[in-house]
Amino acid sequence: DGIVLGGAGYRDPADQRRLREAHCPDPDTSPPSACRPPTARPGQSMHERGLAVDFTYGGRVITSRSSPAYRWLAANAARFGFYNLPSEPWHWSVNGQ
């Protein structure tokens, strides 16, 4: 379809912790929604289980639902077992979390 996706999937707990430190007001106590972008606590990320992908398009994280890549994923990802976390256009997992 001409949509070339990139992205990142698995991350270990130490990587998840580093993301919390970079994105959250208080990495230990902030809820994921208080982080920019939202970032799960270590041990609670689908990435740590290898069950999620943060997709990129054109070398950038997909941040808009009007992106051709998001529209393609919305129309096709379920065929491959991926579902979107509604608050994060870039984040797709096996259960939408």
mmCIF file of the C-alpha atoms, coordinates in Angstrom:
data_MODEL
# 
_entry.id   MODEL 
# 
loop_
_atom_site.group_PDB 
_atom_site.id 
_atom_site.type_symbol 
_atom_site.label_atom_id 
_atom_site.label_alt_id 
_atom_site.label_comp_id 
_atom_site.label_asym_id 
_atom_site.label_entity_id 
_atom_site.label_seq_id 
_atom_site.pdbx_PDB_ins_code 
_atom_site.Cartn_x 
_atom_site.Cartn_y 
_atom_site.Cartn_z 
_atom_site.occupancy 
_atom_site.B_iso_or_equiv 
_atom_site.pdbx_formal_charge 
_atom_site.auth_seq_id 
_atom_site.auth_comp_id 
_atom_site.auth_asym_id 
_atom_site.auth_atom_id 
_atom_site.pdbx_PDB_model_num 
ATOM 1  C CA . ASP A 1 1  ? 0.000  0.000  0.000  1.00 0.00 ? 1  ASP A CA 1 
ATOM 2  C CA . GLY A 1 2  ? 3.056  2.276  -0.027 1.00 0.00 ? 2  GLY A CA 1 
ATOM 3  C CA . ILE A 1 3  ? 3.085  2.778  3.754  1.00 0.00 ? 3  ILE A CA 1 
ATOM 4  C CA . VAL A 1 4  ? 6.528  2.024  5.180  1.00 0.00 ? 4  VAL A CA 1 
ATOM 5  C CA . LEU A 1 5  ? 6.454  1.665  8.947  1.00 0.00 ? 5  LEU A CA 1 
ATOM 6  C CA . GLY A 1 6  ? 9.297  1.560  11.440 1.00 0.00 ? 6  GLY A CA 1 
ATOM 7  C CA . GLY A 1 7  ? 9.263  1.522  15.178 1.00 0.00 ? 7  GLY A CA 1 
ATOM 8  C CA . ALA A 1 8  ? 10.338 -0.115 18.382 1.00 0.00 ? 8  ALA A CA 1 
ATOM 9  C CA . GLY A 1 9  ? 8.882  -3.054 20.258 1.00 0.00 ? 9  GLY A CA 1 
ATOM 10 C CA . TYR A 1 10 ? 10.523 -4.803 23.188 1.00 0.00 ? 10 TYR A CA 1 
ATOM 11 C CA . ARG A 1 11 ? 12.165 -2.822 25.951 1.00 0.00 ? 11 ARG A CA 1 
ATOM 12 C CA . ASP A 1 12 ? 13.540 -4.158 29.194 1.00 0.00 ? 12 ASP A CA 1 
ATOM 13 C CA . PRO A 1 13 ? 12.563 -2.794 32.641 1.00 0.00 ? 13 PRO A CA 1 
ATOM 14 C CA . ALA A 1 14 ? 15.697 -0.622 32.828 1.00 0.00 ? 14 ALA A CA 1 
ATOM 15 C CA . ASP A 1 15 ? 14.756 1.053  29.537 1.00 0.00 ? 15 ASP A CA 1 
ATOM 16 C CA . GLN A 1 16 ? 11.205 1.546  30.811 1.00 0.00 ? 16 GLN A CA 1 
ATOM 17 C CA . ARG A 1 17 ? 12.603 3.177  33.952 1.00 0.00 ? 17 ARG A CA 1 
ATOM 18 C CA . ARG A 1 18 ? 14.766 5.533  31.854 1.00 0.00 ? 18 ARG A CA 1 
ATOM 19 C CA . LEU A 1 19 ? 11.691 6.565  29.862 1.00 0.00 ? 19 LEU A CA 1 
ATOM 20 C CA . ARG A 1 20 ? 9.802  7.279  33.101 1.00 0.00 ? 20 ARG A CA 1 
ATOM 21 C CA . GLU A 1 21 ? 12.707 9.404  34.317 1.00 0.00 ? 21 GLU A CA 1 
ATOM 22 C CA . ALA A 1 22 ? 12.698 11.387 31.061 1.00 0.00 ? 22 ALA A CA 1 
ATOM 23 C CA . HIS A 1 23 ? 8.913  11.781 30.691 1.00 0.00 ? 23 HIS A CA 1 
ATOM 24 C CA . CYS A 1 24 ? 7.351  11.937 34.157 1.00 0.00 ? 24 CYS A CA 1 
ATOM 25 C CA . PRO A 1 25 ? 7.276  14.628 36.869 1.00 0.00 ? 25 PRO A CA 1 
ATOM 26 C CA . ASP A 1 26 ? 8.000  11.942 39.468 1.00 0.00 ? 26 ASP A CA 1 
ATOM 27 C CA . PRO A 1 27 ? 9.138  8.644  37.920 1.00 0.00 ? 27 PRO A CA 1 
ATOM 28 C CA . ASP A 1 28 ? 8.167  6.699  41.049 1.00 0.00 ? 28 ASP A CA 1 
ATOM 29 C CA . THR A 1 29 ? 4.670  8.024  41.743 1.00 0.00 ? 29 THR A CA 1 
ATOM 30 C CA . SER A 1 30 ? 3.307  9.806  38.648 1.00 0.00 ? 30 SER A CA 1 
ATOM 31 C CA . PRO A 1 31 ? 0.434  7.990  36.956 1.00 0.00 ? 31 PRO A CA 1 
ATOM 32 C CA . PRO A 1 32 ? 1.192  7.179  33.321 1.00 0.00 ? 32 PRO A CA 1 
ATOM 33 C CA . SER A 1 33 ? -1.235 9.904  32.206 1.00 0.00 ? 33 SER A CA 1 
ATOM 34 C CA . ALA A 1 34 ? 0.829  12.595 34.005 1.00 0.00 ? 34 ALA A CA 1 
ATOM 35 C CA . CYS A 1 35 ? 3.843  11.797 31.836 1.00 0.00 ? 35 CYS A CA 1 
ATOM 36 C CA . ARG A 1 36 ? 4.477  13.397 28.432 1.00 0.00 ? 36 ARG A CA 1 
ATOM 37 C CA . PRO A 1 37 ? 4.094  11.241 26.482 1.00 0.00 ? 37 PRO A CA 1 
ATOM 38 C CA . PRO A 1 38 ? 2.151  8.803  28.685 1.00 0.00 ? 38 PRO A CA 1 
ATOM 39 C CA . THR A 1 39 ? 4.611  6.250  30.038 1.00 0.00 ? 39 THR A CA 1 
ATOM 40 C CA . ALA A 1 40 ? 3.771  3.056  31.936 1.00 0.00 ? 40 ALA A CA 1 
ATOM 41 C CA . ARG A 1 41 ? 5.486  2.135  35.157 1.00 0.00 ? 41 ARG A CA 1 
ATOM 42 C CA . PRO A 1 42 ? 8.173  -0.556 34.915 1.00 0.00 ? 42 PRO A CA 1 
ATOM 43 C CA . GLY A 1 43 ? 6.522  -3.954 35.111 1.00 0.00 ? 43 GLY A CA 1 
ATOM 44 C CA . GLN A 1 44 ? 3.277  -2.633 33.597 1.00 0.00 ? 44 GLN A CA 1 
ATOM 45 C CA . SER A 1 45 ? 4.299  -1.959 29.995 1.00 0.00 ? 45 SER A CA 1 
ATOM 46 C CA . MET A 1 46 ? 3.238  -4.228 27.154 1.00 0.00 ? 46 MET A CA 1 
ATOM 47 C CA . HIS A 1 47 ? 6.644  -3.431 25.634 1.00 0.00 ? 47 HIS A CA 1 
ATOM 48 C CA . GLU A 1 48 ? 8.355  -5.303 28.457 1.00 0.00 ? 48 GLU A CA 1 
ATOM 49 C CA . ARG A 1 49 ? 6.434  -8.402 27.450 1.00 0.00 ? 49 ARG A CA 1 
ATOM 50 C CA . GLY A 1 50 ? 7.255  -7.959 23.770 1.00 0.00 ? 50 GLY A CA 1 
ATOM 51 C CA . LEU A 1 51 ? 3.560  -7.462 22.992 1.00 0.00 ? 51 LEU A CA 1 
ATOM 52 C CA . ALA A 1 52 ? 3.530  -3.830 21.791 1.00 0.00 ? 52 ALA A CA 1 
ATOM 53 C CA . VAL A 1 53 ? 5.080  -1.656 19.097 1.00 0.00 ? 53 VAL A CA 1 
ATOM 54 C CA . ASP A 1 54 ? 5.467  2.124  18.962 1.00 0.00 ? 54 ASP A CA 1 
ATOM 55 C CA . PHE A 1 55 ? 5.208  2.765  15.236 1.00 0.00 ? 55 PHE A CA 1 
ATOM 56 C CA . THR A 1 56 ? 7.025  5.412  13.251 1.00 0.00 ? 56 THR A CA 1 
ATOM 57 C CA . TYR A 1 57 ? 6.362  6.731  9.773  1.00 0.00 ? 57 TYR A CA 1 
ATOM 58 C CA . GLY A 1 58 ? 8.878  8.763  7.848  1.00 0.00 ? 58 GLY A CA 1 
ATOM 59 C CA . GLY A 1 59 ? 11.288 8.433  10.763 1.00 0.00 ? 59 GLY A CA 1 
ATOM 60 C CA . ARG A 1 60 ? 8.889  10.047 13.253 1.00 0.00 ? 60 ARG A CA 1 
ATOM 61 C CA . VAL A 1 61 ? 6.547  8.639  15.870 1.00 0.00 ? 61 VAL A CA 1 
ATOM 62 C CA . ILE A 1 62 ? 2.949  8.630  14.625 1.00 0.00 ? 62 ILE A CA 1 
ATOM 63 C CA . THR A 1 63 ? 1.293  11.387 16.654 1.00 0.00 ? 63 THR A CA 1 
ATOM 64 C CA . SER A 1 64 ? -1.736 12.176 14.500 1.00 0.00 ? 64 SER A CA 1 
ATOM 65 C CA . ARG A 1 65 ? -4.771 10.108 13.625 1.00 0.00 ? 65 ARG A CA 1 
ATOM 66 C CA . SER A 1 66 ? -4.824 11.947 10.282 1.00 0.00 ? 66 SER A CA 1 
ATOM 67 C CA . SER A 1 67 ? -1.411 10.488 9.367  1.00 0.00 ? 67 SER A CA 1 
ATOM 68 C CA . PRO A 1 68 ? -1.522 8.121  6.382  1.00 0.00 ? 68 PRO A CA 1 
ATOM 69 C CA . ALA A 1 69 ? 0.278  5.551  8.541  1.00 0.00 ? 69 ALA A CA 1 
ATOM 70 C CA . TYR A 1 70 ? -2.280 5.786  11.352 1.00 0.00 ? 70 TYR A CA 1 
ATOM 71 C CA . ARG A 1 71 ? -5.142 5.499  8.901  1.00 0.00 ? 71 ARG A CA 1 
ATOM 72 C CA . TRP A 1 72 ? -3.493 2.426  7.342  1.00 0.00 ? 72 TRP A CA 1 
ATOM 73 C CA . LEU A 1 73 ? -2.957 0.850  10.772 1.00 0.00 ? 73 LEU A CA 1 
ATOM 74 C CA . ALA A 1 74 ? -6.540 1.611  11.819 1.00 0.00 ? 74 ALA A CA 1 
ATOM 75 C CA . ALA A 1 75 ? -7.794 -0.158 8.700  1.00 0.00 ? 75 ALA A CA 1 
ATOM 76 C CA . ASN A 1 76 ? -5.365 -3.094 8.694  1.00 0.00 ? 76 ASN A CA 1 
ATOM 77 C CA . ALA A 1 77 ? -3.562 -3.733 11.994 1.00 0.00 ? 77 ALA A CA 1 
ATOM 78 C CA . ALA A 1 78 ? -6.231 -6.039 13.422 1.00 0.00 ? 78 ALA A CA 1 
ATOM 79 C CA . ARG A 1 79 ? -5.521 -8.488 10.595 1.00 0.00 ? 79 ARG A CA 1 
ATOM 80 C CA . PHE A 1 80 ? -2.066 -8.845 12.156 1.00 0.00 ? 80 PHE A CA 1 
ATOM 81 C CA . GLY A 1 81 ? -3.272 -8.975 15.763 1.00 0.00 ? 81 GLY A CA 1 
ATOM 82 C CA . PHE A 1 82 ? -2.538 -5.340 16.696 1.00 0.00 ? 82 PHE A CA 1 
ATOM 83 C CA . TYR A 1 83 ? -4.934 -2.913 18.361 1.00 0.00 ? 83 TYR A CA 1 
ATOM 84 C CA . ASN A 1 84 ? -4.457 0.749  19.200 1.00 0.00 ? 84 ASN A CA 1 
ATOM 85 C CA . LEU A 1 85 ? -4.259 2.275  22.645 1.00 0.00 ? 85 LEU A CA 1 
ATOM 86 C CA . PRO A 1 86 ? -6.722 5.142  22.071 1.00 0.00 ? 86 PRO A CA 1 
ATOM 87 C CA . SER A 1 87 ? -4.660 7.756  23.943 1.00 0.00 ? 87 SER A CA 1 
ATOM 88 C CA . GLU A 1 88 ? -1.512 7.052  21.891 1.00 0.00 ? 88 GLU A CA 1 
ATOM 89 C CA . PRO A 1 89 ? -1.758 6.986  18.066 1.00 0.00 ? 89 PRO A CA 1 
ATOM 90 C CA . TRP A 1 90 ? 1.728  5.424  17.852 1.00 0.00 ? 90 TRP A CA 1 
ATOM 91 C CA . HIS A 1 91 ? 1.157  2.559  20.332 1.00 0.00 ? 91 HIS A CA 1 
ATOM 92 C CA . TRP A 1 92 ? -0.278 -0.731 19.072 1.00 0.00 ? 92 TRP A CA 1 
ATOM 93 C CA . SER A 1 93 ? -0.388 -3.978 21.011 1.00 0.00 ? 93 SER A CA 1 
ATOM 94 C CA . VAL A 1 94 ? -1.989 -7.395 21.029 1.00 0.00 ? 94 VAL A CA 1 
ATOM 95 C CA . ASN A 1 95 ? -4.783 -6.163 23.340 1.00 0.00 ? 95 ASN A CA 1 
ATOM 96 C CA . GLY A 1 96 ? -4.956 -2.395 22.785 1.00 0.00 ? 96 GLY A CA 1 
ATOM 97 C CA . GLN A 1 97 ? -3.294 -1.614 26.133 1.00 0.00 ? 97 GLN A CA 1 
# 
